[in-house]
Amino acid sequence: MSSPTSHVSPTPELSIPPRAPDPLSTGIKSLLDPTVKQTTEKLLQVHQSQQALSQELDRLITPTLQTIQLRVNKLYVQLSKQRLPH
């Protein structure tokens, strides 16, 4: 008699989940990436331009707003005097 052959399948290798990338390593690689560096420099330039524009707008608008406020205050005082009985 022949011995029965066992048809046991070999144990499959346990799949090792891929290792999560090291955030520090990824961050450093990103900083050294020339496209990231260029984008960062461009964003900095845009930010600085926006700040300069904001300062210029403040410089131009503030005196006008102050003038308007003074006129409104004067008109309010005049109207208040007209409404008060003498």
C-alpha distance (Angstrom), angle and dihedral (degrees) to the residues before:
residue distance angle dihedral
M1 . . .
S2 3.66 . .
S3 3.72 120.5 .
P4 3.75 114.6 -112.0
T5 3.75 112.4 -104.3
S6 3.71 112.7 -127.2
H7 3.73 114.9 -131.9
V8 3.76 97.2 -155.9
S9 3.73 110.8 155.4
P10 3.77 115.4 -132.8
T11 3.77 115.5 -100.7
P12 3.78 108.3 -94.7
E13 3.76 114.5 -120.4
L14 3.71 112.5 -103.3
S15 3.72 108.4 -108.5
I16 3.76 111.8 -123.0
P17 3.78 110.9 -139.5
P18 3.79 112.7 -122.0
R19 3.76 112.4 -94.5
A20 3.76 115.4 -108.5
P21 3.79 110.4 -111.5
D22 3.77 115.4 -102.2
P23 3.83 105.4 -104.7
L24 3.80 93.1 -147.7
S25 3.79 92.4 51.2
T26 3.79 91.2 45.5
G27 3.81 91.2 48.6
I28 3.80 93.5 50.3
K29 3.80 91.5 47.6
S30 3.81 89.0 50.4
L31 3.79 92.1 51.3
L32 3.78 90.8 50.7
D33 3.80 92.3 48.1
P34 3.83 105.2 107.7
T35 3.81 93.5 -142.2
V36 3.81 91.1 54.0
K37 3.80 90.2 47.8
Q38 3.81 91.8 50.2
T39 3.80 91.9 47.2
T40 3.80 90.8 49.0
E41 3.81 91.1 50.3
K42 3.81 91.1 49.2
L43 3.80 91.4 48.7
L44 3.80 89.7 50.5
Q45 3.81 90.3 51.4
V46 3.81 90.8 49.7
H47 3.81 90.7 48.6
Q48 3.80 92.1 50.0
S49 3.81 90.7 47.7
Q50 3.80 90.5 51.0
Q51 3.80 90.6 51.1
A52 3.81 91.5 49.9
L53 3.80 90.9 48.0
S54 3.79 91.2 49.3
Q55 3.81 91.2 51.3
E56 3.80 91.4 48.4
L57 3.80 91.8 49.3
D58 3.80 90.2 49.8
R59 3.79 89.8 49.9
L60 3.81 91.8 51.0
I61 3.79 99.4 39.1
T62 3.81 102.5 40.7
P63 3.84 96.7 70.3
T64 3.80 91.0 46.6
L65 3.79 92.0 50.3
Q66 3.81 90.7 48.1
T67 3.82 90.6 51.2
I68 3.80 91.2 49.9
Q69 3.80 91.0 48.3
L70 3.82 91.6 51.3
R71 3.81 91.5 50.1
V72 3.80 92.4 48.5
N73 3.80 90.2 49.2
K74 3.83 91.6 50.5
L75 3.80 91.5 48.5
Y76 3.78 90.5 48.9
V77 3.80 91.3 51.7
Q78 3.83 91.2 48.0
L79 3.80 92.7 49.1
S80 3.79 91.1 46.3
K81 3.82 90.9 53.5
Q82 3.80 91.6 49.5
R83 3.80 92.6 52.7
L84 3.78 95.9 47.7
P85 3.79 114.4 88.3
H86 3.79 112.9 -117.9
